[in-house]
Amino acid sequence: MLLGLRSSILRMQRLTLAVGLLLALGLMSEQPDAQSMIDQVVVVGNQRIEPETIASYMTIRTGDPFDVQEIDNSLKSLFATGLFADVTIRREGAALVVQVVENPIINRIAFEGNQSLDSEELEVEVQLRPRTVYTRTKVQNDVARILELYRRDGRFNATVEPKVILQEQNRIDLVFEIDEGEATIVREINFIGNEEFSDGTLRERILTKETAWFRFLSQDDTYDPDRLAFDQEMLRRFYLSEGFADFRVVSAVADLTSDRREFFITFTIEEGPRYEFGDLAVLSEMRGVEPVLIEDLISADSGDWYDAEEVEEIAQEMTLELGNQGFAFVNVRPRAARDRENLTINVEYVVQQGDPLYIERIEIFGNLRTADEVIRREFKLAEGDAFNLARLQRSEQRIRALDLFNNVTVTRQRGSQPDTTVIAVEVEEKSTGELSLGAGFSTFDSLLFNINIRERNLLGNGQRLSLDLALSGRRQTIDLSFTEPYFLDRELEAGFDLFRKRLDLQDESSFEQENIGGILRMSYPVTEHLGHMVFYTLQSVTIEDISGGASIFVLEEEGTSVTSAFGSQLDYDRRNDALNPTSGYLLQQGTDLAGFGGTERYIRNRVGGSYFYPFEVDWTGNIRAEAGVIGGIFGEDVSIADRFFVGGASLRGFEPAGIGPRDLATGDALGGNIFWTSTAELKFPLGLPRELGLLGRVFTDWGSLFELDSSGPTIADEASPRGSVGVGLSYNSPLGPIQFDFAHAVVEESLDRTELFRFSFGTAF
């Protein structure tokens, strides 16, 4: 029985297997051949893109066999176009059906929540644009780019959320919702490995700063990775200038706190040994150039600390000097030899013959408003000239000095011949029209208000036009000025001024003065540093509103006089900076001669000079002096309006017009015909962060004013010197320069008027 049961089960298994095989064969017979041909490609789901275009992206075509690999390649190819959000490919009989979902078209891109970065800045940086295809990948890339911009702006807490607003016809509005968060500040900057210089000294040498209350108008205390990279270069330059030729920055690490609000920056450095200058010499490999021609330009001495910047500056000065002497094709290259045993570096300046090179042409780009001629006339080179590096650099300086451009880039390009070069000048124009409003306060003028309207590039010709209005408790001024920088197409600067000035001198001399007139002027360079100006002045001067108790010598001046005068002034300027000089000197001499018509007859001469010497960084000494003399001609006396007055800013420790001839009966200052002043001053840092712009000053002022055409028993006229000593504080505040001066008169006369404190503050906004 058991055997019969086993036999039945075995027969059932065999029957089941046979049926299964028959069914499988039947199903297979109903399917098309795997190698049958594609009869047609059917595209469904498309809205904007033509079926033929979609089919052209595929690697499989009508008439091709159904190949799984080619179908997969076609699927990948369609996704790679970025036109589709989804693609499926399926077989229906002999047809290949391609089902697509098109990516929408961007109708508009908007940014919301951004304040520190303008929408225009963000639009330039993102990849997506209106009327382009929306893809998630591009959106993610744009989000990453926006976040990177905010990180560079010091905002590591910023978040960006892209939102899609559906529109008709498969279009969308893409909105980047931005939460800028707080700026990520630099809490602390530390240095590891520095032995020669303190952390505080090194912090002054880099651009990144620690957060502080006084940096509310600056972003230097926000973290910027690009700035941090440049800080490493700044440290390297500083150490090389101090003799540490082996210095290197091992690492610069910025650690972000867990709340992503603050950074702690750590520089790890290796100072290495400090080197001195060894032997310094000039070696000439160029015929006609003797070392003696440029040896005097070596400002360093053996035994001084090695300074890599000074080495490069000396080589540059030598190249420029030889260029000025007519050697057009010359290179001066410093060759340094390091002696590690003696810790010295020998420097040899090698003069080499350069290849002959001529200027083929000068091309100018970027000047949309400024005429080419305004730029070309500043060049000290012309097309066809031998190339001269000194003159090219001077030309670039002159173009920058026009103050018409944000950026000036001068490059050399290969010419059409091996011995020619093309000078390319690319400029970026800036706004030259200005409207400035100013306010200030000083112990002399009290409150001061100023309005200035200026155009420094009138009609693109480089001409300057300005209107200045000033009002204070002591003076009112209206001044219209026009200047043509290249008069008659020559290097002559010509112009005119029309003015009306009113000055209240009641406190000093019991009268008010009004000047109405104009000046014609012309100036030109005599040499590179010497300038000459000639001018003609025609003005009426009115002495009026004389107080009842005024000096009889003032009462005699009441009324209107007319001055017609020619003048001349020479300026020899070797300062390193005209606004904030720290080295060099300035010499000036001026002469006025009145009597060409009008009522006044005099000759006036003034001479002055100022010398600046840098003792250390931010330690600057200044010695200056000025003297003047005026005398009547053709038997005429000098009017009180033309005499000199000394005091106040010109002689601290004394009031304005505080010294000089005075009427003892009334106390009125009468001015003088001869004066001299001198000052010795030292500016120095106060140990506070440099960016505060806070400097201390110690000074001593000396001077005298004397000589009158008139005489009388009540007139006191002492030619003795007066002097003062004092201290001061200069602050370049965000709202304008502020100066405090405390001065004590140590040598004075009984008739003088002294003051202890002077204060001035001014700004423009």
C-alpha positions in Angstrom: 0.0 0.0 0.0 2.9 2.3 0.9 4.5 1.5 -2.4 1.3 2.3 -4.4 1.0 5.7 -2.6 4.6 6.6 -3.5 4.0 5.6 -7.1 0.9 7.9 -7.3 2.8 10.8 -5.9 5.6 10.3 -8.4 3.1 10.2 -11.3 1.4 13.5 -10.1 4.8 15.3 -9.9 5.7 14.2 -13.5 2.3 15.4 -14.7 2.6 18.7 -13.0 6.1 19.3 -14.5 4.8 18.4 -18.0 1.9 20.8 -17.7 4.2 23.5 -16.6 6.5 23.0 -19.5 3.6 23.1 -21.9 2.3 26.3 -20.4 5.7 27.9 -20.6 6.2 26.9 -24.2 2.7 28.3 -24.9 3.5 31.7 -23.3 6.8 31.9 -25.1 5.1 31.3 -28.4 2.8 34.2 -27.7 5.7 36.8 -27.1 7.4 38.6 -30.1 11.0 37.6 -30.9 13.5 39.4 -28.6 15.5 40.4 -31.7 12.5 41.8 -33.6 12.8 45.4 -35.0 11.3 48.6 -33.6 8.4 49.6 -35.8 8.0 53.1 -34.4 9.1 55.4 -31.5 6.1 57.0 -29.8 6.7 60.1 -27.5 4.1 61.0 -25.0 3.8 63.6 -22.2 5.8 66.4 -24.1 4.4 69.9 -24.1 7.0 72.2 -25.5 9.6 70.0 -27.1 8.9 68.4 -30.4 8.8 64.5 -30.6 11.5 64.6 -33.3 13.8 66.6 -31.0 13.3 64.1 -28.2 14.0 61.2 -30.5 17.1 62.9 -31.7 18.6 62.8 -28.2 18.2 59.0 -28.1 20.8 56.5 -29.3 18.1 54.0 -30.4 16.1 54.6 -33.6 13.2 53.2 -35.6 14.3 50.0 -37.3 16.8 49.1 -34.6 16.3 45.9 -32.7 15.0 46.0 -29.1 18.3 46.2 -27.4 18.2 46.5 -23.6 21.6 48.2 -23.5 20.7 50.8 -26.1 17.4 51.5 -24.4 19.3 52.2 -21.2 21.8 54.5 -23.0 18.8 56.4 -24.5 17.3 56.8 -21.1 20.6 58.2 -19.7 21.0 60.5 -22.7 17.5 62.0 -22.2 18.2 62.7 -18.5 21.5 64.3 -19.4 19.8 67.0 -21.5 18.4 68.5 -18.3 15.1 69.0 -20.1 13.1 66.4 -18.2 12.1 65.8 -14.6 11.3 62.1 -15.4 11.6 59.7 -18.3 10.4 56.1 -18.8 10.8 53.9 -21.8 8.6 50.8 -22.4 7.8 48.4 -25.1 4.3 48.0 -26.5 4.3 45.4 -29.2 6.6 46.6 -31.9 6.5 50.2 -30.7 8.9 51.9 -28.2 7.0 54.3 -26.0 8.9 57.2 -24.4 7.0 58.8 -21.5 8.5 62.2 -20.5 7.7 64.8 -17.9 9.3 68.1 -18.9 11.1 70.3 -16.5 9.3 73.6 -16.2 10.6 76.9 -17.6 11.6 79.6 -15.2 9.4 82.7 -15.5 11.0 84.8 -12.8 13.8 84.6 -10.2 13.4 86.5 -7.0 15.4 86.9 -3.7 13.7 87.5 -0.4 15.2 88.3 3.0 18.6 89.5 1.6 19.9 92.8 3.0 23.7 92.7 3.3 23.9 91.4 -0.4 21.9 93.2 -3.1 19.7 91.2 -5.4 21.8 92.4 -8.3 24.9 90.8 -6.8 23.1 87.5 -6.3 21.6 87.5 -9.8 25.0 87.8 -11.4 26.3 84.8 -9.4 23.5 82.3 -9.8 23.5 80.0 -12.8 19.7 79.9 -13.5 18.1 82.6 -15.5 14.5 83.5 -16.6 13.4 81.6 -19.7 15.8 78.8 -18.9 14.9 75.2 -17.9 14.5 74.5 -14.2 16.4 71.6 -12.8 17.0 70.5 -9.3 20.7 70.1 -9.8 21.1 73.7 -10.9 19.0 74.9 -8.0 21.1 73.0 -5.6 24.3 74.5 -7.2 22.8 78.0 -6.9 21.9 77.5 -3.3 25.5 76.4 -2.6 26.8 79.4 -4.5 24.6 81.8 -2.5 25.7 80.3 0.8 29.4 80.6 -0.3 28.8 84.3 -1.0 27.4 84.8 2.5 30.3 82.9 4.0 32.6 85.3 2.2 30.5 88.1 3.7 31.1 86.7 7.1 27.7 85.1 7.6 28.0 81.4 8.3 24.6 81.2 9.8 22.9 82.0 6.5 20.3 79.6 5.1 18.7 79.5 1.7 15.4 77.8 0.9 14.3 77.7 -2.8 10.6 77.9 -3.3 8.7 77.1 -6.5 5.5 78.9 -7.4 3.6 77.1 -10.2 2.3 79.2 -13.1 0.3 78.2 -16.2 1.9 76.6 -19.3 4.4 74.6 -17.2 6.1 77.8 -16.0 7.3 78.6 -12.5 8.5 81.5 -10.4 11.7 80.5 -8.4 12.1 82.3 -5.1 15.2 82.0 -2.9 14.1 82.7 0.6 17.2 83.8 2.5 17.8 84.0 6.2 21.1 85.9 6.4 21.6 85.4 10.1 24.1 87.4 12.1 27.6 88.1 10.8 30.0 85.5 12.1 32.6 87.5 13.9 36.2 86.8 14.8 36.4 86.6 18.5 40.1 86.0 19.0 43.3 85.8 16.9 46.3 83.9 18.4 49.8 83.2 17.2 52.0 80.2 18.0 55.7 80.3 17.4 56.3 84.0 17.5 59.2 85.1 19.7 60.5 88.3 18.2 57.1 90.1 17.9 54.2 90.0 20.2 50.7 88.9 19.2 49.5 92.5 19.3 52.2 93.6 16.8 51.3 90.8 14.4 47.6 91.5 14.7 48.3 95.0 13.5 50.0 93.5 10.4 47.0 91.5 9.1 43.7 92.6 7.7 41.5 90.4 9.8 40.7 92.0 13.2 39.2 90.8 16.4 35.7 92.1 17.1 35.5 95.3 19.1 32.9 98.0 19.7 34.7 100.6 17.5 34.5 98.4 14.4 30.7 98.9 14.0 31.3 100.5 10.6 33.8 97.9 9.4 33.7 94.3 8.3 37.3 93.5 9.1 36.2 91.6 12.2 34.0 89.2 10.2 35.5 85.9 9.0 36.5 85.8 5.3 38.6 82.8 4.1 40.1 84.9 1.2 41.2 87.6 3.6 42.7 84.9 5.9 44.7 83.6 2.9 46.0 87.1 2.2 46.8 87.6 5.9 49.4 84.8 5.6 51.0 86.7 2.8 50.9 89.9 4.9 52.7 88.1 7.7 55.3 86.8 5.3 56.0 90.2 3.8 56.3 91.7 7.3 58.8 89.2 8.5 60.9 89.4 5.3 61.0 93.2 5.8 62.4 92.6 9.3 65.2 90.3 8.3 63.5 86.9 8.8 64.3 85.4 5.4 63.4 81.8 6.4 60.0 82.7 7.8 57.0 80.6 7.0 53.4 80.1 8.0 52.9 76.5 9.1 49.1 76.7 9.3 46.2 79.1 9.7 43.3 77.5 11.3 39.8 79.0 11.8 37.7 77.2 14.4 34.0 77.9 14.3 32.1 77.7 17.6 29.2 75.2 17.9 26.6 78.0 17.7 28.3 79.1 14.4 28.5 82.7 15.7 32.2 83.2 16.3 35.6 82.2 14.9 38.8 81.6 16.8 41.8 82.0 14.4 45.2 80.5 15.2 48.4 81.1 13.1 51.2 78.7 13.6 54.5 80.2 12.4 58.2 79.6 12.2 60.2 82.8 12.5 63.7 81.3 11.8 66.9 83.3 12.4 67.2 87.0 11.7 69.6 88.1 8.9 71.6 91.3 8.4 72.7 92.9 5.2 76.2 91.7 4.2 78.0 93.2 1.2 76.0 95.5 -1.1 77.3 96.2 -4.5 76.3 97.0 -8.1 77.6 94.8 -11.0 77.1 96.1 -14.5 76.9 93.7 -17.4 75.7 96.5 -19.8 78.0 98.5 -21.9 78.1 102.2 -21.0 76.6 101.8 -17.6 79.0 102.4 -14.8 78.1 101.2 -11.3 78.9 104.6 -9.9 75.8 106.0 -11.7 73.4 104.2 -9.4 75.4 103.1 -6.3 74.1 106.1 -4.4 70.6 104.6 -4.7 71.5 101.8 -2.3 69.9 103.1 0.8 70.6 100.1 3.0 73.9 99.6 4.8 75.9 96.5 5.8 74.8 95.5 9.3 71.2 96.7 8.9 68.5 94.1 9.3 67.7 92.5 5.9 64.6 93.9 4.2 63.3 92.1 1.1 60.9 94.9 0.3 63.7 97.5 0.4 65.9 95.3 -1.9 63.1 95.2 -4.5 62.4 98.9 -4.2 66.1 99.7 -4.7 66.2 97.6 -7.8 63.2 99.3 -9.1 64.6 102.8 -8.4 67.8 101.8 -10.2 65.9 100.7 -13.3 63.9 103.9 -13.3 67.0 106.1 -12.8 68.8 104.4 -15.7 65.7 104.8 -17.8 65.6 108.5 -17.0 69.3 108.8 -18.0 68.4 107.5 -21.5 69.2 103.7 -21.1 66.0 102.4 -22.6 66.6 98.7 -22.6 67.9 97.9 -19.1 67.0 95.5 -16.3 68.3 95.6 -12.8 67.9 92.4 -10.9 69.0 91.8 -7.3 71.0 88.6 -6.6 71.0 87.5 -3.0 73.4 85.1 -1.4 72.5 83.8 2.0 75.2 83.1 4.6 73.5 80.9 7.1 76.6 80.6 9.3 77.1 84.3 9.8 73.4 85.1 9.3 74.0 87.7 6.6 72.7 88.1 3.1 74.9 89.6 0.4 73.0 91.5 -2.3 74.4 92.3 -5.7 72.4 94.4 -8.1 73.1 93.2 -11.6 72.5 95.6 -14.5 71.7 93.7 -17.6 71.1 94.7 -21.2 67.5 94.1 -22.2 66.2 93.3 -25.7 65.5 96.3 -27.9 61.8 97.0 -27.7 59.6 99.7 -29.3 56.0 100.8 -28.8 53.9 99.7 -31.7 50.7 101.4 -30.5 48.8 102.4 -27.3 45.3 101.0 -26.9 42.7 102.3 -24.5 39.7 100.4 -23.3 36.8 101.0 -20.9 36.4 104.7 -21.3 32.7 105.1 -22.2 32.5 108.8 -21.3 36.0 110.1 -21.0 37.7 111.1 -24.3 40.7 109.1 -25.4 42.7 112.3 -25.6 42.3 112.9 -21.8 44.1 109.6 -21.2 46.7 109.8 -24.0 47.9 113.2 -23.0 49.1 111.8 -19.7 51.5 109.4 -21.4 55.2 110.2 -21.2 55.6 107.8 -24.1 54.4 107.9 -27.7 53.9 105.3 -30.4 57.2 104.5 -32.1 59.3 105.4 -29.0 61.7 103.0 -27.4 60.1 101.3 -24.5 61.0 102.8 -21.2 59.7 101.2 -17.9 60.2 104.4 -15.9 58.2 106.5 -18.3 55.5 103.9 -18.5 55.1 103.7 -14.7 55.1 107.5 -14.5 52.3 107.6 -17.2 50.3 105.1 -15.1 50.7 107.3 -12.1 49.5 110.4 -14.0 46.4 108.6 -15.3 45.6 107.5 -11.8 46.1 111.0 -10.5 43.3 112.3 -12.7 41.0 110.7 -10.2 38.5 109.9 -13.0 38.7 106.1 -12.7 38.1 103.4 -10.1 40.8 101.3 -11.6 43.6 101.7 -14.1 45.4 98.7 -15.5 48.4 99.1 -17.8 49.7 96.0 -19.5 52.1 95.1 -22.2 51.2 92.8 -25.0 53.3 91.3 -27.8 53.4 93.4 -31.0 53.2 92.3 -34.6 57.1 92.1 -34.6 59.4 90.5 -32.1 60.9 93.9 -31.1 57.6 95.7 -30.7 55.1 95.9 -27.9 51.5 97.1 -27.5 50.6 99.1 -24.4 47.0 98.3 -23.3 45.3 100.7 -20.9 42.1 99.5 -19.4 40.2 101.9 -17.2 37.0 101.6 -15.1 35.3 105.0 -15.0 33.8 106.2 -11.8 31.2 108.9 -11.1 32.8 112.3 -11.2 29.8 114.3 -10.3 29.6 115.0 -6.6 27.2 116.6 -4.2 28.6 116.8 -0.7 27.1 118.3 2.4 29.4 119.1 5.3 29.2 120.0 8.9 31.8 120.8 11.5 32.9 122.8 14.5 36.0 124.6 15.5 37.0 127.0 18.3 37.4 129.8 15.6 34.4 129.2 13.3 32.0 127.6 15.8 29.5 125.7 13.8 30.3 125.2 10.1 28.1 124.1 7.3 29.3 123.4 3.7 27.6 122.5 0.4 29.8 121.6 -2.5 28.7 120.7 -6.1 31.5 119.3 -8.2 32.0 117.8 -11.7 35.6 116.6 -12.3 35.1 115.4 -15.9 32.9 118.0 -17.6 31.6 116.6 -20.9 34.3 113.9 -20.7 37.1 116.3 -21.4 38.7 116.2 -17.9 37.6 119.8 -17.1 36.6 120.6 -13.5 33.7 122.8 -12.4 32.7 123.3 -8.8 30.4 125.5 -6.7 31.2 125.8 -3.0 29.0 127.4 -0.4 30.2 127.7 3.3 28.5 129.2 6.3 29.7 129.5 9.8 29.5 131.9 12.8 32.5 133.8 11.5 32.6 133.5 7.7 30.3 133.0 4.7 31.8 132.0 1.3 30.5 131.5 -2.3 33.1 130.2 -4.7 32.6 129.2 -8.4 35.6 127.5 -9.9 36.5 126.2 -13.4 39.7 124.5 -14.5 40.9 123.4 -18.0 43.8 120.9 -17.4 45.2 121.1 -20.9 44.8 124.7 -22.1 45.6 125.2 -25.8 46.4 121.5 -26.0 49.5 122.0 -23.9 50.5 120.9 -20.4 49.0 124.1 -19.0 46.3 124.1 -16.4 44.2 127.2 -16.7 41.1 128.3 -14.9 39.2 131.0 -13.0 37.5 131.5 -9.6 34.6 133.9 -8.8 34.0 134.5 -5.1 32.3 136.4 -2.5 33.7 136.1 1.1 32.6 137.7 4.3 34.6 137.4 7.5 33.6 138.5 11.0 36.7 139.9 12.8 34.8 141.8 15.5 36.5 139.8 18.3 40.0 140.4 16.9 39.9 143.9 15.3 36.3 145.3 15.7 35.3 145.1 12.0 33.8 142.9 9.3 35.4 142.3 5.9 33.8 141.4 2.5 35.8 140.4 -0.5 34.1 140.2 -4.0 36.1 139.3 -7.1 37.8 136.8 -9.3 41.1 135.1 -10.1 42.5 134.0 -13.4 45.2 131.3 -13.0 47.6 129.2 -15.0 50.0 126.5 -13.8 52.5 124.2 -15.5 55.2 121.7 -14.5 58.7 122.9 -14.8 60.2 119.6 -13.9 58.9 116.3 -12.5 58.5 117.8 -9.0 58.6 121.6 -9.6 55.4 123.4 -10.5 54.8 127.1 -11.3 51.6 129.0 -11.1 50.8 132.6 -12.3 47.6 134.3 -11.5 45.8 137.6 -11.7 43.4 138.8 -8.9 40.8 141.5 -9.2 38.7 142.1 -6.1 36.9 144.7 -4.1 37.5 144.7 -0.3 35.1 146.4 2.0 35.8 147.2 5.7 32.5 147.8 7.4 30.3 147.4 10.5 33.1 148.8 12.7 32.1 148.8 16.3 31.9 152.0 18.3 34.9 151.4 20.5 37.2 150.4 17.6 40.8 151.7 17.2 41.2 154.9 15.2 43.6 153.0 13.0 40.7 150.6 12.1 38.3 153.5 11.6 40.6 155.0 9.0 40.3 151.8 7.0 36.5 151.9 6.7 35.2 151.8 3.1 35.9 149.9 -0.1 39.2 149.4 -1.9 40.1 147.7 -5.2 43.0 145.3 -5.6 44.4 144.5 -9.0 47.4 142.2 -8.6 49.5 139.7 -10.5 51.0 136.8 -8.6 53.4 133.9 -9.0 54.0 130.7 -6.9 56.6 128.0 -7.1 56.1 124.5 -5.5 58.8 121.9 -5.2 57.1 118.8 -3.8 59.1 115.7 -2.8 56.6 114.3 -0.3 55.5 110.7 -0.5 51.9 111.7 -0.2 50.2 115.0 -0.6 47.4 114.4 2.0 49.1 112.3 4.7 52.9 112.7 4.2 55.3 110.6 6.2 58.5 111.4 4.4 60.0 113.9 2.0 59.7 117.7 1.9 57.8 120.6 0.3 59.2 124.0 -0.6 57.0 127.0 -1.6 57.6 130.6 -2.7 55.0 133.1 -3.7 55.0 136.8 -4.8 52.1 139.2 -5.3 52.4 142.6 -6.9 49.4 145.0 -6.7 49.1 148.3 -8.5 48.0 147.4 -12.1 44.9 149.6 -11.6 42.8 149.6 -8.5 43.6 151.5 -5.3 46.1 149.2 -3.6 49.9 149.4 -4.2 52.1 146.7 -2.6 54.5 143.8 -3.1 54.1 140.8 -0.9 56.5 137.8 -0.7 56.0 134.5 1.2 58.4 131.5 1.5 57.8 128.3 3.4 59.0 124.7 3.7 58.0 121.5 5.5 60.1 118.3 6.1 58.8 114.9 7.1 60.9 112.1 8.5 59.7 108.6 9.5 61.4 107.4 12.7 59.4 104.2 12.9 56.0 102.9 11.7 53.4 105.6 12.6 56.2 107.7 14.2 56.6 110.8 12.0 58.6 113.9 12.7 57.7 117.2 11.0 59.6 120.5 10.9 58.0 123.4 9.0 58.6 127.1 8.8 57.1 130.1 6.9 57.9 133.7 6.6 56.4 136.7 4.8 56.9 140.4 4.1 54.6 143.0 2.5 55.5 146.6 1.7 53.7 149.4 0.1 55.1 150.9 -3.2 54.8 154.3 -4.7 54.5 155.8 -1.3 51.3 153.8 -0.4 50.6 152.2 3.0 49.5 148.6 3.3 45.8 148.1 4.1 44.7 146.1 7.2 43.0 143.7 4.8 46.3 142.8 3.1 48.5 142.5 6.2 49.5 139.3 7.9 47.8 137.9 11.1 49.4 135.2 13.2 47.8 133.0 15.9 45.3 130.2 16.2 46.3 127.3 13.9 49.4 129.1 12.7 50.8 129.6 16.3 49.1 127.3 18.8 48.8 128.6 22.3 47.7 132.0 21.1 44.3 133.2 19.9 43.7 134.0 16.2 45.5 137.3 15.6 46.8 136.8 19.1 50.2 138.3 18.6 51.6 141.3 16.6 50.9 145.0 16.6 47.9 146.1 18.7 46.2 149.2 19.8 46.6 149.2 23.5 43.7 151.7 23.9 41.1 149.3 22.4 42.9 145.9 22.2 42.3 145.7 18.5 44.8 143.6 16.5 46.1 145.6 13.5 48.1 143.0 11.7 51.7 143.3 10.6 53.9 143.6 7.6 56.5 141.0 8.5 56.0 137.6 10.1 57.6 134.2 10.6 56.5 131.0 12.2 58.1 127.6 12.8 56.9 124.3 14.2 58.6 121.1 15.3 56.1 118.2 15.8 56.2 114.5 16.4 53.2 112.2 15.7 53.2 108.8 17.4 50.8 105.9 18.1 49.0 105.6 21.4 49.1 101.8 21.6 45.6 101.5 20.3 44.5 99.5 17.2 45.8 101.3 14.1 42.5 101.3 12.3 41.1 103.6 14.9 43.2 106.3 13.3 44.1 107.8 16.7 47.6 109.4 16.9 49.2 111.5 19.6 51.3 114.6 18.9 53.8 116.7 20.8 54.8 120.0 19.4 56.4 123.4 19.9 55.4 126.5 17.9 57.4 129.7 17.6 56.8 132.9 15.6 56.6 136.6 15.5 54.6 139.4 13.7 55.7 143.0 13.6 56.1 146.2 11.6 53.4 148.7 10.8 53.3 151.7 8.4 51.4 153.7 11.0 52.7 154.7 14.4 51.3 156.2 17.5 51.6 156.3 21.3 48.9 153.7 21.8 50.4 151.2 19.3 52.4 148.3 20.7 54.6 146.6 18.2 57.1 144.0 19.5 59.3 141.9 17.2 60.3 139.5 19.9 59.7 135.8 19.3 56.8 134.0 21.0 56.7 130.3 21.7 54.5 127.6 23.0 54.7 123.9 23.7 51.8 121.4 23.6 50.3 118.1 23.0 47.6 117.1 20.7 45.3 114.2 19.6 44.3 113.4 16.0 41.4 111.1 15.3 40.3 110.0 11.9 36.7 109.2 13.0 34.1 107.6 10.7 32.4 111.0 10.6 35.5 113.0 9.7 38.9 114.2 11.1 38.9 115.5 14.7 41.8 117.4 16.3 42.4 118.4 19.8 45.4 120.7 20.8 46.5 121.7 24.2 49.2 124.4 24.1 50.8 126.6 26.7 52.5 129.9 25.8 56.0 129.7 27.3 57.3 133.0 25.7 54.8 135.9 25.3 54.4 139.6 25.6 51.9 141.4 27.8 49.9 142.6 24.8 49.4 139.0 23.5 46.2 137.0 23.8 46.7 133.3 24.6 44.5 130.3 24.6 45.0 126.8 26.1 42.7 124.6 24.0 41.9 124.3 20.3 39.4 121.9 18.8 38.2 121.3 15.2 35.9 118.7 13.7 34.7 118.5 10.1 33.0 116.0 7.9 31.3 115.6 4.5 28.3 113.3 3.9 
